[in-house]
Amino acid sequence: YHIAVSEPSLGVPQFVSVGYVDGNLISRYDSETGRVVPRADWMAANLDQQYWDRNTQIGQNNQQVYRVWLETLRGRYNQSGGAHTLQYMVGCDLLEDGSTRGYSQHAYDRKDFIAFDMDTMTFTAADAGAQITKRKWEEDGTVAERRKHYLQNTCIEWLKKHVSYGRAVLERKERPTVRVSGEEGNGFLTLHCRAYGFYPEPITVSWLKDGEVRDQETERGGIVPNSDGTYYTRASIEAKPGEKD
């Protein structure tokens, strides 16, 4: 993931790039330090200094590219000032059946800007401003080829290496700690079920009444990461006070 901002401030660098494997932060680059650093012990243990130096150079190059691109987009959209952001998300998945898939998309000011479809080798522009970028990339002819090669080959090769390095962490299983609480108001009892500290991410939390799952009446929160690499989620349901048992 890359993000560039037009108005950096204390604690908000002009450019940040982070890498993840299965939701685990593995590396970080930002314009304040100017270096790529490992953020997972198993990355630091398995990759030499040459790897980090090479990726630092890539990070520094991307920082300059995104600074110029952000200025270009501000001019394209007639924005003389104010805070603006340019984001890029790129990655690949290795599925259980051995097949792969990849994604590559940009956002400007937190709205979709342009996306690449690896299967059709085409770009989808979200607005007139993005159409200009789409035309340039299509006229170039090599952008789609390079992006597809990265997603199908380079990304998958490194994904396999990272998974082999971090297998003990990535394939671990941690059971959730579950807490149930309730609060009364407006004649109803709202029950909350919170699940903490589980890994991997996929989980189903359901409320049951008389042995039946009550999914339609359940309000679910998203599954969000904790700082220790585990996950948290919640599920709430309304009941009449007399039903609390």
C-alpha positions as CSV (number, residue, x, y, z in Angstrom):
1,Y,0.0,0.0,0.0
2,H,1.3,3.5,-0.9
3,I,-0.1,6.8,0.3
4,A,1.1,10.3,-0.6
5,V,-0.3,13.5,1.0
6,S,0.0,17.1,-0.3
7,E,0.3,18.6,3.2
8,P,2.5,16.5,5.5
9,S,2.6,17.3,9.2
10,L,4.0,16.0,12.4
11,G,3.4,12.2,12.4
12,V,1.9,12.3,8.9
13,P,4.8,11.8,6.4
14,Q,4.5,13.0,2.8
15,F,4.8,9.4,1.6
16,V,4.3,6.0,3.3
17,S,4.5,2.5,1.9
18,V,3.7,-0.6,3.8
19,G,3.7,-4.3,3.0
20,Y,1.4,-7.0,4.4
21,V,1.1,-10.8,4.2
22,D,-2.2,-12.2,5.3
23,G,-3.0,-9.0,7.2
24,N,0.4,-9.1,9.0
25,L,2.5,-6.0,8.7
26,I,5.9,-7.0,7.3
27,S,7.7,-3.8,6.1
28,R,7.4,0.0,6.2
29,Y,8.9,2.9,4.4
30,D,8.2,6.5,5.0
31,S,9.6,9.8,3.8
32,E,10.7,10.9,7.3
33,T,13.1,8.0,7.7
34,G,13.8,7.4,4.0
35,R,14.4,3.7,4.6
36,V,12.5,0.4,4.3
37,V,12.6,-1.4,7.7
38,P,11.3,-4.9,8.6
39,R,8.2,-4.9,10.8
40,A,8.1,-8.7,11.4
41,D,10.8,-10.6,13.2
42,W,10.7,-13.4,10.6
43,M,11.3,-10.9,7.8
44,A,14.4,-9.5,9.6
45,A,15.8,-13.0,10.2
46,N,15.5,-14.2,6.7
47,L,16.4,-11.3,4.4
48,D,19.8,-9.7,4.1
49,Q,20.8,-6.1,4.1
50,Q,21.0,-6.1,0.3
51,Y,17.2,-6.8,0.2
52,W,16.4,-3.8,2.5
53,D,18.8,-1.5,0.6
54,R,17.3,-2.5,-2.8
55,N,13.7,-1.9,-1.5
56,T,14.8,1.4,0.1
57,Q,15.9,2.6,-3.3
58,I,12.5,1.5,-4.7
59,G,10.7,3.4,-1.8
60,Q,12.7,6.5,-2.5
61,N,11.9,6.4,-6.2
62,N,8.2,5.9,-5.5
63,Q,8.2,8.8,-3.1
64,Q,9.4,11.1,-5.9
65,V,7.0,9.7,-8.5
66,Y,4.0,10.1,-6.2
67,R,5.0,13.6,-5.2
68,V,5.0,14.6,-8.8
69,W,1.8,12.7,-9.6
70,L,0.0,14.3,-6.8
71,E,1.0,17.7,-8.0
72,T,-0.2,16.7,-11.5
73,L,-3.6,15.6,-10.3
74,R,-4.1,18.8,-8.2
75,G,-3.6,20.8,-11.4
76,R,-5.8,18.4,-13.4
77,Y,-8.7,18.9,-11.0
78,N,-8.0,22.7,-10.7
79,Q,-7.2,22.5,-7.0
80,S,-4.9,25.3,-5.9
81,G,-4.5,24.2,-2.3
82,G,-5.8,22.2,0.5
83,A,-5.0,18.7,1.7
84,H,-5.1,15.9,-1.0
85,T,-4.2,12.2,-1.0
86,L,-3.1,9.7,-3.6
87,Q,-3.3,6.0,-2.6
88,Y,-2.2,2.8,-4.3
89,M,-3.2,-0.7,-3.4
90,V,-1.5,-3.6,-5.2
91,G,-1.2,-7.3,-4.3
92,C,-1.8,-10.9,-5.2
93,D,-3.4,-14.0,-3.8
94,L,-2.3,-17.6,-4.0
95,L,-5.5,-19.8,-3.8
96,E,-5.8,-23.3,-2.4
97,D,-6.2,-24.8,-5.8
98,G,-2.9,-23.3,-7.0
99,S,-4.5,-20.5,-9.0
100,T,-3.6,-16.9,-8.5
101,R,-5.3,-13.5,-8.7
102,G,-4.0,-9.9,-8.5
103,Y,-5.3,-6.4,-8.0
104,S,-4.0,-3.0,-8.7
105,Q,-5.9,0.2,-8.1
106,H,-5.4,3.9,-7.3
107,A,-7.6,6.3,-5.4
108,Y,-7.4,10.1,-5.3
109,D,-8.8,12.0,-2.3
110,R,-10.2,8.6,-1.0
111,K,-12.3,8.0,-4.1
112,D,-11.6,5.4,-6.8
113,F,-9.4,6.8,-9.5
114,I,-8.2,4.0,-11.8
115,A,-8.0,0.2,-11.6
116,F,-6.3,-2.5,-13.6
117,D,-8.0,-5.8,-14.6
118,M,-5.3,-8.4,-15.0
119,D,-7.6,-10.8,-16.9
120,T,-8.7,-8.4,-19.6
121,M,-5.5,-6.3,-19.5
122,T,-7.6,-3.1,-19.3
123,F,-7.8,-0.1,-17.1
124,T,-11.0,1.3,-15.7
125,A,-11.2,5.1,-15.1
126,A,-13.5,6.4,-12.5
127,D,-13.9,10.0,-13.9
128,A,-12.8,12.3,-16.6
129,G,-9.6,13.1,-14.8
130,A,-8.7,9.4,-14.6
131,Q,-9.5,9.0,-18.3
132,I,-6.4,11.1,-19.1
133,T,-4.2,8.7,-17.2
134,K,-6.0,5.7,-18.8
135,R,-5.3,7.0,-22.3
136,K,-1.7,7.7,-21.5
137,W,-1.1,4.2,-20.1
138,E,-2.9,2.6,-23.0
139,E,-0.9,4.6,-25.6
140,D,2.3,3.5,-23.8
141,G,1.4,-0.1,-24.4
142,T,3.9,-1.4,-21.8
143,V,2.1,-0.4,-18.6
144,A,-0.4,-3.2,-18.7
145,E,2.2,-5.8,-19.7
146,R,4.5,-4.7,-16.8
147,R,1.7,-4.7,-14.3
148,K,0.4,-8.1,-15.3
149,H,4.0,-9.5,-15.1
150,Y,4.4,-8.1,-11.7
151,L,1.1,-9.5,-10.4
152,Q,1.4,-12.9,-12.0
153,N,5.1,-13.5,-11.4
154,T,7.1,-11.1,-9.2
155,C,4.3,-10.7,-6.6
156,I,3.5,-14.5,-6.4
157,E,7.2,-15.4,-6.2
158,W,7.7,-13.1,-3.2
159,L,4.5,-14.1,-1.6
160,K,5.6,-17.8,-1.6
161,K,9.0,-16.8,-0.1
162,H,7.4,-14.7,2.6
163,V,4.9,-17.4,3.5
164,S,7.8,-19.9,3.8
165,Y,9.8,-17.5,6.0
166,G,6.8,-16.7,8.3
167,R,5.0,-20.1,8.2
168,A,5.0,-20.5,12.0
169,V,3.4,-17.2,12.5
170,L,1.1,-17.1,9.5
171,E,-0.3,-20.6,10.0
172,R,-0.8,-20.4,13.8
173,K,-4.3,-20.6,15.3
174,E,-5.4,-18.6,18.3
175,R,-8.8,-19.1,19.8
176,P,-10.9,-16.0,20.6
177,T,-11.6,-14.7,24.1
178,V,-15.3,-14.0,24.2
179,R,-17.1,-11.5,26.4
180,V,-20.9,-10.9,26.6
181,S,-22.5,-7.8,28.0
182,G,-25.9,-6.1,27.9
183,E,-27.5,-2.7,28.4
184,E,-31.2,-1.8,28.8
185,G,-32.8,1.2,27.2
186,N,-36.1,2.2,25.5
187,G,-37.7,-0.9,26.6
188,F,-35.1,-3.2,25.0
189,L,-32.1,-5.1,26.1
190,T,-29.1,-4.8,23.8
191,L,-26.8,-7.8,24.0
192,H,-23.2,-7.5,22.8
193,C,-20.8,-10.4,22.1
194,R,-17.2,-9.4,21.6
195,A,-14.5,-11.8,20.4
196,Y,-10.9,-10.8,21.0
197,G,-7.4,-12.1,20.2
198,F,-8.2,-14.6,17.5
199,Y,-6.2,-15.6,14.4
200,P,-6.5,-16.1,11.5
201,E,-9.1,-13.5,10.4
202,P,-12.1,-15.6,9.2
203,I,-14.6,-16.0,12.0
204,T,-18.4,-16.3,12.4
205,V,-20.1,-14.9,15.5
206,S,-23.8,-15.6,15.8
207,W,-26.6,-15.1,18.3
208,L,-28.9,-18.0,18.9
209,K,-32.4,-18.1,20.4
210,D,-34.1,-21.4,21.2
211,G,-31.3,-23.1,19.3
212,E,-31.9,-21.1,16.1
213,V,-29.3,-18.7,14.6
214,R,-30.8,-15.1,14.5
215,D,-28.6,-13.6,11.7
216,Q,-31.2,-11.2,10.4
217,E,-31.6,-9.5,13.7
218,T,-27.8,-9.4,14.4
219,E,-25.8,-6.2,13.9
220,R,-22.2,-7.1,13.1
221,G,-19.1,-5.0,13.4
222,G,-16.2,-5.5,11.0
223,I,-13.3,-7.7,11.8
224,V,-10.4,-5.4,12.7
225,P,-6.8,-6.0,13.5
226,N,-5.2,-5.6,16.9
227,S,-1.7,-4.3,17.4
228,D,-0.4,-7.8,18.3
229,G,-1.4,-9.3,14.9
230,T,-4.7,-10.9,16.2
231,Y,-8.2,-9.7,15.4
232,Y,-11.3,-8.4,17.1
233,T,-15.0,-8.3,16.2
234,R,-18.4,-7.9,17.8
235,A,-22.1,-8.9,17.2
236,S,-25.1,-7.2,18.9
237,I,-28.8,-8.1,19.1
238,E,-31.8,-6.5,20.6
239,A,-34.1,-8.5,22.9
240,K,-36.9,-7.8,25.3
241,P,-35.7,-7.6,28.9
242,G,-37.7,-10.7,29.8
243,E,-35.7,-12.7,27.2
244,K,-32.3,-12.0,28.7
245,D,-32.0,-15.6,30.0
